[in-house]
Amino acid sequence: MARWMLVCPRCYHRFEYKIVDPDVVVQALRDPFTVIPKPTFKSGGETKTCPSCGMESLYRSFDLIYSGDETAFGAAGSD
């Protein structure tokens, strides 16, 4: 399952912010020019707490990292 991830600036732990809609991922697999839209943040960003070290940090949309579903790409290439 594809996810939007964040990285803690203290311990560099990657943690999930939001799951990407599977329909959007399927569309992106069909059309290589499709851009998967990032979730919108409140004006000024959102504060999240790292589940590993407990540090609270402010994140903005450019901090999001797309973590794709490798099994979907394998299935698409097996046709």
Secondary structure, 3 states (H helix, E strand, C coil): CCEEEEECCCCCCEEEEEECCHHHHHHHHHCCCCCCCCCCCCCCCEEEECCCCCCEEEECHHHCEEECCHHHHHHHCCC
